Amino acid sequence: MRSNTDTSRTLAHLLGAMDAQRAVTLRYVDRDGQVSRRAVELHSVEVTANGDVVVRGWCRRRGEVRTFRLDRISAYRLHRVAHLADYRCPVTPVADQVATDELGDVVAVRGWTTAYTLAA
């Protein structure tokens, strides 16, 4: 397992695994300080409103899509094994794209929504 001492290198390795559709094992420290080991099939990298970089993917342990903050990944291992299932993240337009406040000023724009589904 590689330790996560350089988040930019970790991100580059995880992006490579995601692009090659290879599973990874993460040693993850949750917000309560509990350490767990997760086998994950990565599907996306996102930046939260707080500026945190997160990776999303299918967690084999939980059996659902989970989000992992990059700075909480303490170590990782890249696998040669491909993803077990083909999960897609469809993009669909949102009906009410612009949110305004009581003065009519735009406070948010949300043009698309996404959700992971198992491809047939």
C-alpha angles and dihedrals in degrees: 000000000000116000118232102240095136114042093194091057091045090051091050091051093047091048089052091051091048092049091049090045092237124151121241134201114224129196099211131189112205125210091271092055094253113146120217136169116229132186104214137182102211120219109164147009118216140173116227126221087259090057096253117144110228134181121213126202149131109292108211091201095055096031093227143080110284135183122228124191111228094224091056094056102100096179140356143192125206115219131211089216115102124228115291095220137023109244121184130198105213118201117218129179119252116233097219102041102169125056118199134187126233091279092054095251116144110250101169141010120202113174100165142027128203136200131172118242133177109254114231 
